[in-house]
Each structure stands twice: as structure tokens, then as C-alpha cells.
Amino acid sequence: MTAMTPPRRAAAAGDSRRQRIADAFSRAAAGYDGAAQLQQAVADDLLTRLPQTASRRALVDIGCGTGYLVSRLAERHDGPAIGLDIAPGMLDQARRRHAGRSIHWVTGCAESLPLAAGSVELVVSSLAVQWCDSLEAFLREAARVLVPGGWLGFTTLCEGTLVELQQAWQQVDGAIHVNEFLPEARLFETLRAPGWRPAEVVMTTRRTHHATPADTLRALKRIGANTITASAAAGGGLSGRRRFARLAQTLERWREPAGIPTRYRVATVLMQRHTQQD
Ligand SMILES: C[S@@+](CC[C@H](N)C(=O)[O-])C[C@H]1O[C@@H](n2cnc3c(N)ncnc32)[C@H](O)[C@@H]1O
């Protein structure tokens, strides 16, 4: 396959943050599939919206994790399929899980893709872009590797995600312990990037429920997302145990019959690269 180029080095400033993200996902890889029901449902929905590919060029799934989405797409695609992720542990898991499938597993960063310009006809990504430093950089890279007329389909998380935890932490110590997710207006503005036809965007709210506050935090850890919430034992004047007790008490106020809710505000985006005639 000729689509691959050697990995480019990420900018130093973002390196340590990316390393932490990669390490957290690598650590979570073995147990990820057992805890990723929401991620799978989001990927399934994206699959129903993607256009059918027509040529024998490559498709790439960016932030492929254990390979669920790329393996489903590879079944209906004639060209090479690439699963790319920043976390080597996720790729090891993907390789094992899809052994015998002709999928190329590549370590790389969404913001600096190790792929040749104009080498791909379909770029997909599900629930990975919110980990990037810059949505603009992701879009620029997707536009660079796509052929004219090629498609990008991705899902990401917007403001409103993990709102229960965010507010609970605020009441514990007034600090922000949860990643900042992109406001919807910013998402729409950023999608008006040069080189693309107008984007189709579907916004949905999904919720998971857990029996206890501890289960809620454990579930985030199991999908590798613990770097977005500070440890209950970290910093602050209160001891770890007291901080957690207070967090738990505040989360309890959100309780519904199904359990403690965790909200995800999901954007599903479909965009087409300009053709040469546009
Ligand atoms: C929540 S998981 C989603 C995995 C998979 N797409 C799914 O839907 O199950 C996020 C994935 O994005 C990867 N990731 C995070 N930042 C990335 C980056 N800058 N470039 C490539 N992958 C990244 C993580 O390693 C992780 O595998």
C-alpha cells in the first residue's frame, strides 16, 4: 500500500498531553469493549449515514480504538482499510480482535496524519476528535488526505457532555475537573472550513446510567476517559475520601429510576471535500 508516509512528530507543546491520552487509552484497551456500549451505538448510527464507497482507494478510521467501526466498514469496501490510533495498546487489541482481517493498523495522530495527500476516499472517526487539541487541524488533515469529492464522517462530543460530573465537581471545590467540550456554535462555525461542501450535522443527546457514583467514575476509567476527570484524591484541601464522599453526595441529586445519569451531547457530521469542478 502506498498511502502511508512516516509518522510526523507532534508539536512539542501538545506532546505530553497526547502522551497522557495515549497512555490512558492503552491501559484501558483490554477492558474497553466491555464498557463501550455507548461508543458502539454512536458508531452504528454513523455507519447508517455514511455514503457507499465506490473506488478502490483507502478508507481510514481515525482514533479507531479496538477497531469496531473500521472492521464493519472494511466488509463493504473494496480498497485498503486503515485503522489509525494514537494509543499503541488500542491497536494491539484491535489487531488481536480482528486477526485474519486485512486491515492496516497504524499508530498516528489525527492532527498530523502519516498518510499521503489525496490517498484516501473516506475518512471516518468516532468519538476521538474531542481528544484533539484543535478541530481545525483535524479538518485540515482530513482535507489533505482525501481525494477531491471524498467524504468525511465523524462523531464528536459537544458542551453538555458529562454535565452532571462537571456540576458535581464545581460544588465540591469550585474547580473544573472535566474536559471542556466544544460549544455547538463553535462546532458549526469551524465546520465552515475552506475546501469542504456545507456539512450535514445531527445533534443527539445520549445518556448512560450507573448504579452508584463510584460506578460512574469506574465506567469512565474503563473506556480510558479518566484523564478528563480529575482523580477524587487529587489536590484540594479535603482528603481524597472526603472529596469523593462530597462528589458522590452531589451526584446522588441527579439520580433517576435507572441510576445516576451521565449525559453525552453527540454531534454526527458528514462532509464532502470539494470536487475539482466546485
Ligand atoms: C473513546 S475512544 C473511541 C474509539 C473508537 N473510535 C470507538 O468508537 O470505540 C477514543 C480513541 O481516540 C484515540 N485518540 C485520542 N486522541 C487521538 C489523536 N490525537 N489521534 C488519534 N487517535 C486519538 C484514543 O486512543 C482512543 O482509542
The ligand as an SDF file (V2000), in Angstrom:
LIG
                    3D

 27 29  0  0  0  0  0  0  0  0999 V2000
  -13.4450    6.9360   23.0860 C   0  0  0  0  0  0  0  0  0  0  0  0
  -12.2480    6.1060   22.1430 S   0  0  0  0  0  0  0  0  0  0  0  0
  -13.1740    5.7600   20.6530 C   0  0  0  0  0  0  0  0  0  0  0  0
  -12.6150    4.5590   19.9380 C   0  0  0  0  0  0  0  0  0  0  0  0
  -13.4390    4.0930   18.7540 C   0  0  0  0  0  0  0  0  0  0  0  0
  -13.4730    5.0800   17.7020 N   0  0  0  0  0  0  0  0  0  0  0  0
  -14.8390    3.7630   19.2190 C   0  0  0  0  0  0  0  0  0  0  0  0
  -15.7720    4.4290   18.7840 O   0  0  0  0  0  0  0  0  0  0  0  0
  -14.9680    2.8130   20.0130 O   0  0  0  0  0  0  0  0  0  0  0  0
  -11.1760    7.4110   21.5820 C   0  0  0  0  0  0  0  0  0  0  0  0
   -9.9950    6.9000   20.7740 C   0  0  0  0  0  0  0  0  0  0  0  0
   -9.3300    8.0160   20.1820 O   0  0  0  0  0  0  0  0  0  0  0  0
   -7.9340    7.8210   20.2850 C   0  0  0  0  0  0  0  0  0  0  0  0
   -7.2930    9.1350   20.1990 N   0  0  0  0  0  0  0  0  0  0  0  0
   -7.2960   10.1280   21.1080 C   0  0  0  0  0  0  0  0  0  0  0  0
   -6.6210   11.1970   20.6460 N   0  0  0  0  0  0  0  0  0  0  0  0
   -6.1790   10.8620   19.4020 C   0  0  0  0  0  0  0  0  0  0  0  0
   -5.4110   11.5470   18.4120 C   0  0  0  0  0  0  0  0  0  0  0  0
   -4.9750   12.8060   18.6010 N   0  0  0  0  0  0  0  0  0  0  0  0
   -5.1390   10.9090   17.2580 N   0  0  0  0  0  0  0  0  0  0  0  0
   -5.5650    9.6320   17.0610 C   0  0  0  0  0  0  0  0  0  0  0  0
   -6.2900    8.9400   17.9660 N   0  0  0  0  0  0  0  0  0  0  0  0
   -6.6070    9.5460   19.1100 C   0  0  0  0  0  0  0  0  0  0  0  0
   -7.7710    7.1110   21.6290 C   0  0  0  0  0  0  0  0  0  0  0  0
   -6.5380    6.4610   21.7550 O   0  0  0  0  0  0  0  0  0  0  0  0
   -8.9650    6.1690   21.6220 C   0  0  0  0  0  0  0  0  0  0  0  0
   -8.6540    4.9270   21.0410 O   0  0  0  0  0  0  0  0  0  0  0  0
  1  2  1  0
  2  3  1  0
  2 10  1  0
  3  4  1  0
  4  5  1  0
  5  6  1  0
  5  7  1  0
  7  8  2  0
  7  9  1  0
 10 11  1  0
 11 12  1  0
 11 26  1  0
 12 13  1  0
 13 14  1  0
 13 24  1  0
 14 15  1  0
 14 23  1  0
 15 16  2  0
 16 17  1  0
 17 18  1  0
 17 23  2  0
 18 19  1  0
 18 20  2  0
 20 21  1  0
 21 22  2  0
 22 23  1  0
 24 25  1  0
 24 26  1  0
 26 27  1  0
M  CHG  2   2   1   9  -1
M  END
$$$$
